[in-house]
Amino acid sequence: MKKLTTLKLVMAVAMLSFLTGFSQEKPVTKLLKSYIANSNQLGETKQINNVLSLFDDRYKNNVAYVGLSGIVKRSSIGFEQFSEQLAENVKNKNYNFHMSIGDIVHESQKERAGTVSALVNFESKIDGKVAEKGTILMNLVASLVRGEWKIIHNNTVRVSEGSDVGNCVCYLFSKGSSFFNAETYYPAGVEYDREYQSFRVSARDGKRIIKGNDTTYTWAENGDVLDAGRKLGTAKSSDEAVKVVLAHVYAETCTKIDFN
């Protein structure tokens, strides 16, 4: 009877060990979840090292972005560029990018390396407004580097399931009624990019003009704002004239520009 009890105990311990080992999360999957969690918290923590510490300095990411129009854009970045992107995102207080795991498609864990493929849902916001939603197929490769598990490679396919265009936000700063600086946030794939432009409203040869970074526009006496004779809109004041120009510049990207 005692031998039978001992045998049962041994079998129970063995089964528990087996189940524990079976259910234990793989290092590569743990890295994926940590990456997404720490990225989502960047807006609050401002600590990009919480994300970067998960990656090896030889990290490389190959990206294919599929827009709603079907156009495919490809890019490749390394650790340094990735670090710069994170730093820029932290600076952009009006911008928020959130990810969540939809499904773990595949996992493979070896002694010194592992891979995981996952469908990741994303949502980007600016000033609290949803700008775009979509899905990322993320394929991570992790390796044991100096005793620690690190992400060394990532192949991602980002698919926009919303729209390639959306609401834009422009912060327009003026110095008097002649000089204007515009800080515009516009959709760019799965992120919002920021662009700066300067404008000067003046008179030349008896005509009012609006000179931008690359183009000069005419502001006629009747209020029409013209680009090489083509009417873009009308304006009663210089700041309204600059807004007409900005609406034209971002016409292919912005369905609406909210000026602040």
C-alpha positions in Angstrom: 0.0 0.0 0.0 2.9 2.3 0.9 4.6 1.6 -2.4 1.4 2.3 -4.3 1.0 5.7 -2.5 4.6 6.6 -3.3 4.1 5.6 -7.0 1.0 7.8 -7.2 2.9 10.7 -5.7 5.8 10.3 -8.1 3.4 10.2 -11.0 1.5 13.3 -9.8 4.8 15.3 -9.5 5.8 14.1 -13.0 2.5 15.1 -14.4 2.6 18.5 -12.7 6.1 19.2 -14.1 5.0 18.2 -17.6 1.9 20.4 -17.5 3.9 23.3 -16.1 6.5 23.0 -18.8 3.9 22.6 -21.4 2.0 25.7 -20.4 5.0 27.9 -19.7 5.1 30.9 -22.1 7.8 30.8 -24.7 10.5 33.5 -24.4 9.8 34.8 -28.0 6.1 35.1 -27.3 6.8 36.8 -24.0 9.0 39.3 -25.8 6.2 40.1 -28.3 3.7 40.7 -25.5 6.2 42.9 -23.6 7.0 44.9 -26.8 3.3 45.7 -27.4 2.5 46.4 -23.7 5.5 48.7 -23.3 4.8 50.5 -26.6 1.3 51.2 -25.6 2.5 52.7 -22.3 4.9 55.1 -24.0 2.4 58.0 -23.9 2.4 57.7 -20.1 5.9 56.5 -19.2 7.9 58.4 -21.9 10.5 55.7 -21.3 11.6 54.5 -24.8 14.3 52.3 -23.1 11.5 50.1 -21.8 10.9 49.2 -25.4 14.5 49.3 -26.7 15.7 47.0 -23.9 13.8 44.2 -25.6 15.8 44.5 -28.8 19.3 43.7 -29.8 21.3 46.5 -31.3 21.6 44.5 -34.6 17.8 44.6 -34.9 16.3 45.0 -38.4 12.7 45.4 -39.4 11.4 44.9 -43.0 8.0 46.5 -43.5 5.5 46.2 -46.3 2.6 48.6 -46.0 -0.6 47.8 -48.1 -2.8 50.9 -48.5 -6.5 50.9 -49.1 -5.9 51.8 -52.7 -3.8 48.6 -53.1 -0.5 50.4 -53.4 2.3 48.6 -51.6 5.1 50.6 -49.9 8.2 48.8 -48.6 10.9 50.0 -46.2 13.6 48.6 -43.9 14.9 50.1 -40.7 17.6 49.3 -38.2 17.9 49.7 -34.4 19.0 53.4 -34.6 16.1 54.4 -36.8 13.7 52.5 -34.7 15.0 54.3 -31.6 14.5 57.7 -33.4 11.0 56.8 -34.3 10.1 56.0 -30.7 11.7 59.3 -29.5 9.7 61.2 -32.1 6.4 59.5 -31.1 7.0 60.4 -27.4 7.5 64.1 -28.4 4.2 64.2 -30.3 1.9 64.7 -27.4 -1.2 64.9 -29.7 -0.5 61.5 -31.2 -1.3 58.0 -29.8 -0.7 54.6 -31.4 -2.2 51.5 -29.7 -1.7 47.8 -30.6 -3.4 44.6 -29.3 -2.8 40.9 -30.2 -5.6 39.4 -32.2 -4.2 35.9 -32.7 -1.0 34.0 -32.3 -0.7 32.2 -35.6 2.6 30.3 -35.1 5.2 29.7 -32.4 8.5 27.9 -32.5 11.0 27.9 -29.7 14.5 26.4 -29.8 17.2 26.4 -27.2 18.9 29.6 -28.5 16.3 31.1 -30.9 12.6 31.4 -31.4 10.0 32.8 -33.8 6.4 33.9 -33.4 3.8 35.1 -35.9 0.9 37.1 -34.7 -2.0 39.1 -36.1 -1.9 42.5 -34.3 -4.7 45.0 -34.4 -3.7 48.7 -34.4 -5.5 52.0 -33.9 -4.0 55.5 -34.3 -5.5 58.6 -32.7 -4.7 62.3 -32.8 -6.2 64.6 -30.3 -8.3 61.7 -29.1 -9.9 61.1 -32.5 -9.6 57.8 -34.3 -7.6 58.4 -37.5 -7.0 54.8 -38.7 -7.5 51.2 -37.9 -5.9 48.1 -39.4 -4.0 44.9 -38.9 -0.3 44.0 -38.8 1.0 40.5 -39.5 4.1 40.5 -37.3 6.8 37.9 -37.5 9.4 38.2 -34.8 12.7 36.4 -34.4 14.3 36.3 -31.0 17.7 35.0 -30.0 19.6 34.4 -26.8 22.2 37.3 -26.7 24.7 37.3 -23.8 22.3 35.3 -21.6 19.2 37.4 -22.4 16.4 37.0 -24.9 16.3 39.8 -27.4 14.3 40.6 -30.6 16.8 40.6 -33.5 14.5 40.6 -36.5 11.0 41.5 -37.5 9.1 41.1 -40.8 5.8 43.0 -40.8 2.9 43.4 -43.3 0.8 46.4 -42.3 -2.7 46.6 -43.9 -4.8 49.7 -43.6 -8.4 48.6 -43.2 -9.8 52.1 -42.8 -8.7 54.8 -45.2 -5.6 56.3 -46.6 -6.9 59.7 -45.9 -8.6 61.2 -42.8 -8.9 64.2 -40.6 -5.8 66.3 -40.2 -4.8 68.8 -37.5 -2.9 72.0 -38.2 -1.5 74.4 -35.7 -1.1 77.7 -37.4 1.1 80.3 -35.7 1.3 83.9 -37.0 3.6 86.9 -36.5 1.4 89.8 -37.4 -0.6 89.4 -40.7 2.4 88.6 -42.9 4.3 85.6 -41.5 2.8 82.2 -40.7 4.2 78.9 -39.6 2.1 75.7 -40.0 2.6 72.5 -38.0 0.4 69.9 -39.8 -0.3 66.3 -38.7 -1.5 64.1 -41.6 -2.1 60.3 -42.1 0.9 58.4 -43.4 0.3 54.7 -43.4 -0.2 53.4 -39.9 1.2 56.5 -38.4 0.7 60.3 -38.4 3.5 62.3 -39.8 4.2 65.9 -38.9 5.3 68.6 -41.3 6.3 72.2 -40.9 5.7 74.9 -43.5 6.2 78.6 -43.6 4.2 81.3 -45.5 4.7 85.0 -46.2 1.9 87.2 -47.3 3.2 90.3 -49.2 2.8 92.5 -52.2 4.8 92.3 -55.4 4.3 94.4 -58.5 1.0 95.7 -57.1 -0.3 92.2 -56.5 -0.8 90.3 -53.2 1.1 87.0 -53.1 1.5 84.1 -50.6 4.9 82.5 -50.8 5.2 79.0 -49.4 8.1 76.6 -49.1 8.1 75.8 -52.8 5.3 77.6 -54.5 4.0 81.2 -54.8 0.2 81.8 -54.8 -1.7 84.9 -55.8 -4.3 86.5 -53.5 -6.5 88.6 -55.8 -8.2 91.8 -54.8 -11.6 90.1 -55.0 -10.4 87.5 -52.4 -9.7 84.7 -54.8 -6.6 82.6 -53.9 -5.0 81.3 -57.1 -2.4 78.8 -58.1 -1.1 79.6 -61.5 -4.5 81.1 -62.4 -6.5 78.2 -60.9 -8.9 79.2 -58.2 -8.3 77.4 -54.9 -10.8 79.3 -52.8 -11.6 82.8 -51.4 -10.4 84.6 -48.3 -11.0 87.9 -46.6 -7.9 87.9 -44.3 -4.3 86.7 -44.7 -4.8 83.9 -42.2 -7.8 82.6 -44.2 -5.8 82.8 -47.4 -3.0 80.7 -45.8 -5.6 78.2 -44.7 -6.9 77.9 -48.3 -3.4 77.2 -49.5 -2.9 74.5 -46.8 -6.2 72.8 -47.7 -4.9 72.7 -51.3 -1.5 71.4 -50.3 -3.0 68.5 -48.3 -6.0 67.9 -50.5 -5.0 64.3 -51.4 -4.3 63.4 -47.8 -6.8 65.3 -45.6 -10.5 65.0 -46.0 -10.7 67.8 -43.4 -8.2 70.0 -41.7 -8.9 71.2 -38.1 -7.1 74.4 -37.6 -6.0 75.4 -34.0 
